[in-house]
Every structure is written in structure tokens, then in C-alpha cells.
């Protein structure tokens, strides 16, 4: 009886079903996250988003007993991959430009009773999310893990959705010294400069309501040029 029980258990663990497909292109046009994937043909899906210093890979619609994995991290529903130790070395173009970033991740999906399937996570754009993080300087310092000691470069980033402009010679995210955060009011608009590493207010400039953004940019350019 014991031998029969072992044989039945081994039969139950066999992966007779084919590996599911992982298609990162199928839902790209309607993806609510950084990137999405359709898994198999039964409506299962995975999304990749950005939270804090982590990339978050979340799965939905998987049959009971299924798992997802990124490297040695395995879960039935969600995996958080720390990327804080590489954020500070991203280039300014990757942060505020249109460049995609390849983190070299591979997603493995194992459906219950099926062979595992693996696919590379495609390069993703973090620009909007990172600029939004820079804008949190209004609540305190914005720091990155392992960033190098500051070297004065007087570089400013305008933290505004859709208009991420950099003034100054910095090349890397960790080189940004000041962050400019605009606030539009009914009668006037303000542009406040914050020191990134401390959250300290450097200066606030008031403009007429609905100002020409080029006027704001010219003022920021002058701040960079001042000794």
C-alpha cells in the first residue's frame, strides 16, 4: 500500500500539460502598468509596475497551485524585485527621456500540472514614475541606495508630468542637485527649488497664473548659471 501511495503521488506531480505561452505584446495597447503579459489561453495575466525602489510583478487569473518566479524569488501572486541599487546609475536620458531600461529579468510561470514557461521581461520606461518620485522632495529628501557623494554640478530637473526638463551638466540620476516643483493656482503659479538630498527649500518664484512654461525654464536656466 505504501508503494502504491508513492506511485499515486508521483503521478499527481507529473507535468503532462504543455508550457503556457507568455506574450508581453498581446496587451501592450491597453496595459495599465509599465508592461503586461497574457499567460496561456484562459485569461491569466501578469503586470510589471514600479513602487518605491522595487519592480512589482503581479499575476492574476492563475489556476490554484500555479506559481510565478523571477530568479530565485517565487510566489503564487506577486514578486517584488529590488532595483534601488541600480537606480542611481541610470542616465538622465533614461529618467526624463524616452529611453527604455532593460533590467535583464526573466519571468517563469508554472501552471498547475503544466511544464514551466520562461520569457524575458521587455525593456520598460520608468521616466514618469521616477520624475513623480523626484517630486516627493516637497515632503523630504529624495535619496537613492549606494549613490556617490555629491559633486557640485548645479543641475536642476523640472519635475512636471510631460515636461521633464534638465538644466545643467549632470549625466546620472544621482548627479541631480535641485528639483523644481511647479504649483498652479487660480491667480498665480509658483516654482519652488528644493535641494534633493535634504529636502531644503532653496528658492520660490511666483509667476502670473497659467504662465508660459518657457518663462519658467528661462528662470531655471539662470539659477544654473549663477555661481
C-alpha positions as CSV (number, residue, x, y, z in Angstrom):
1,X,0.0,0.0,0.0
2,X,2.9,2.4,0.8
3,X,4.4,1.8,-2.7
4,X,1.0,2.4,-4.3
5,X,0.7,5.7,-2.4
6,X,4.1,6.8,-3.6
7,X,3.3,5.9,-7.2
8,X,0.0,7.9,-7.0
9,X,1.8,10.9,-5.6
10,X,4.4,10.8,-8.3
11,X,1.7,10.6,-11.0
12,X,-0.1,13.6,-9.5
13,X,3.1,15.6,-9.7
14,X,3.8,14.9,-13.3
15,X,3.8,17.9,-15.6
16,X,2.0,16.4,-18.6
17,X,0.4,19.7,-19.8
18,X,2.4,21.8,-22.2
19,X,4.1,25.0,-21.0
20,X,1.8,28.1,-21.3
21,X,2.6,30.9,-23.7
22,X,3.8,34.2,-22.1
23,X,3.0,37.1,-24.5
24,X,4.2,40.5,-23.4
25,X,2.9,42.1,-26.7
26,X,-0.7,41.0,-26.6
27,X,-2.0,43.6,-24.1
28,X,0.5,46.4,-24.6
29,X,-2.0,48.8,-26.0
30,X,-4.4,48.5,-23.0
31,X,-1.9,47.8,-20.3
32,X,-2.5,49.8,-17.1
33,X,1.1,49.1,-15.8
34,X,4.6,49.5,-17.2
35,X,4.2,46.3,-19.2
36,X,1.7,43.4,-19.3
37,X,1.7,39.8,-20.4
38,X,-1.0,37.4,-21.4
39,X,-0.4,33.9,-19.9
40,X,-1.8,30.9,-21.7
41,X,-5.3,31.0,-23.2
42,X,-7.5,31.1,-20.1
43,X,-7.4,34.8,-19.3
44,X,-4.4,34.7,-16.9
45,X,-2.1,37.8,-17.0
46,X,0.9,39.4,-15.4
47,X,1.8,43.1,-14.9
48,X,5.0,44.8,-14.1
49,X,4.8,48.1,-12.1
50,X,7.1,50.4,-10.1
51,X,6.8,51.0,-6.4
52,X,9.4,52.7,-4.2
53,X,12.7,51.0,-5.1
54,X,11.0,47.8,-6.4
55,X,9.7,46.4,-9.7
56,X,6.5,44.6,-8.8
57,X,5.5,41.6,-10.9
58,X,1.9,40.6,-10.1
59,X,-0.1,37.7,-11.6
60,X,-3.9,37.3,-11.8
61,X,-6.2,34.5,-13.0
62,X,-3.8,31.7,-12.5
63,X,-5.2,28.3,-11.5
64,X,-4.7,27.2,-8.0
65,X,-1.3,25.7,-7.4
66,X,0.4,27.8,-10.0
67,X,3.5,30.0,-9.4
68,X,5.5,32.8,-10.9
69,X,9.2,33.3,-10.4
70,X,11.9,35.9,-11.1
71,X,15.3,34.4,-10.4
72,X,15.1,32.8,-7.0
73,X,12.0,34.7,-6.0
74,X,8.8,32.6,-6.2
75,X,5.2,33.4,-5.4
76,X,1.7,32.4,-6.2
77,X,0.7,36.0,-7.0
78,X,3.3,38.8,-6.5
79,X,7.1,39.3,-6.6
80,X,8.9,42.4,-5.6
81,X,12.3,42.8,-7.3
82,X,14.6,45.5,-5.6
83,X,16.2,47.8,-8.1
84,X,17.3,50.5,-5.7
85,X,20.9,49.7,-6.0
86,X,20.9,50.5,-9.7
87,X,18.5,53.4,-9.9
88,X,21.2,56.0,-9.0
89,X,23.3,54.9,-12.0
90,X,20.5,55.5,-14.5
91,X,21.3,58.2,-17.0
92,X,19.4,61.4,-17.1
93,X,18.1,60.4,-20.6
94,X,16.7,57.2,-19.2
95,X,14.9,59.1,-16.4
96,X,13.4,62.1,-18.3
97,X,13.8,60.9,-21.9
98,X,12.2,58.2,-23.9
99,X,14.9,55.5,-23.3
100,X,13.7,52.1,-22.2
101,X,15.6,50.3,-19.5
102,X,16.4,46.5,-19.7
103,X,16.9,45.1,-16.2
104,X,17.7,41.6,-17.5
105,X,14.7,39.9,-15.8
106,X,13.1,36.7,-16.9
107,X,9.6,35.7,-15.8
108,X,8.9,32.0,-15.2
109,X,5.3,30.8,-15.0
110,X,4.4,27.3,-13.8
111,X,0.7,26.5,-14.1
112,X,-0.6,23.6,-12.0
113,X,0.1,20.4,-13.8
114,X,2.0,22.0,-16.7
115,X,5.6,22.5,-17.6
116,X,7.2,25.9,-16.7
117,X,7.5,28.6,-19.3
118,X,10.0,31.4,-19.2
119,X,10.1,34.7,-21.1
120,X,12.3,37.8,-20.8
121,X,10.6,40.9,-19.3
122,X,10.9,43.5,-22.1
123,X,12.7,46.8,-21.5
124,X,10.5,49.4,-19.8
125,X,10.2,53.1,-19.4
126,X,10.5,54.4,-15.8
127,X,10.7,58.1,-16.7
128,X,7.2,59.2,-15.5
129,X,7.4,57.2,-12.3
130,X,10.9,58.4,-11.4
131,X,10.0,62.0,-12.0
132,X,7.0,61.6,-9.8
133,X,9.3,60.2,-7.1
134,X,11.6,63.3,-7.5
135,X,8.5,65.5,-6.9
136,X,8.1,63.9,-3.4
137,X,11.0,66.2,-2.4
138,X,8.3,68.5,-1.1
139,X,7.9,66.0,1.8
140,X,11.6,65.4,2.4
141,X,14.9,64.2,0.9
142,X,14.9,62.0,-2.2
143,X,17.8,59.6,-1.9
144,X,19.0,56.5,-3.8
145,X,20.8,53.5,-2.4
146,X,24.5,53.5,-3.0
147,X,24.6,56.9,-4.6
148,X,28.0,58.5,-4.8
149,X,29.0,61.5,-2.6
150,X,27.7,64.8,-4.1
151,X,29.9,66.7,-6.5
152,X,28.6,70.2,-7.0
153,X,27.3,70.5,-10.6
154,X,24.3,72.8,-10.1
155,X,21.9,70.6,-12.1
156,X,18.1,71.1,-11.8
157,X,15.3,68.8,-13.0
158,X,11.8,70.2,-13.6
159,X,9.6,67.6,-12.0
160,X,6.4,68.1,-14.0
161,X,4.4,65.4,-15.8
162,X,5.0,65.5,-19.5
163,X,7.7,68.2,-19.3
164,X,10.8,66.7,-17.6
165,X,13.5,69.2,-18.5
166,X,17.0,69.1,-17.1
167,X,19.2,72.2,-16.7
168,X,22.9,71.6,-16.0
169,X,25.7,69.2,-16.8
170,X,24.6,66.1,-14.8
171,X,24.7,62.8,-16.6
172,X,23.3,60.4,-14.0
173,X,20.3,60.4,-11.7
174,X,22.5,60.7,-8.6
175,X,24.0,63.9,-10.0
176,X,20.8,65.9,-9.7
177,X,21.2,68.6,-7.1
178,X,18.0,70.5,-7.1
179,X,14.4,69.7,-8.0
180,X,12.0,72.3,-9.3
181,X,8.3,71.6,-8.5
182,X,5.7,73.9,-10.1
183,X,2.3,74.5,-8.5
184,X,-0.5,76.2,-10.5
185,X,-3.1,78.3,-8.6
186,X,-6.1,80.2,-9.7
187,X,-4.4,83.6,-9.5
188,X,-0.7,82.7,-9.6
189,X,1.7,79.9,-10.1
190,X,4.8,79.1,-8.1
191,X,8.0,77.3,-8.9
192,X,10.0,76.1,-5.9
193,X,13.5,74.8,-5.9
194,X,14.4,72.1,-3.4
195,X,17.7,70.6,-2.5
196,X,17.3,66.9,-3.5
197,X,19.5,65.3,-0.8
198,X,18.0,67.3,2.1
199,X,14.5,68.5,1.0
200,X,15.5,72.1,1.9
201,X,13.8,74.9,0.0
202,X,16.3,76.9,-1.9
203,X,14.1,79.5,-3.5
204,X,10.5,80.1,-4.6
205,X,9.5,82.2,-7.6
206,X,6.0,83.5,-8.2
207,X,4.5,83.8,-11.8
208,X,1.3,85.0,-13.2
209,X,-1.5,82.4,-13.4
210,X,-1.1,79.9,-16.3
211,X,2.5,81.1,-17.1
212,X,4.4,80.4,-20.3
213,X,6.5,77.4,-19.3
214,X,9.3,78.9,-21.4
215,X,9.5,81.7,-18.8
216,X,9.8,79.2,-16.0
217,X,12.5,77.4,-17.9
218,X,14.5,80.6,-18.5
219,X,14.4,81.3,-14.8
220,X,15.7,77.8,-14.0
221,X,18.5,78.2,-16.6
222,X,19.5,81.4,-14.8
223,X,19.7,79.5,-11.5
224,X,22.1,77.0,-13.0
225,X,24.4,79.7,-14.4
226,X,24.6,81.6,-11.1
227,X,27.8,80.8,-9.0
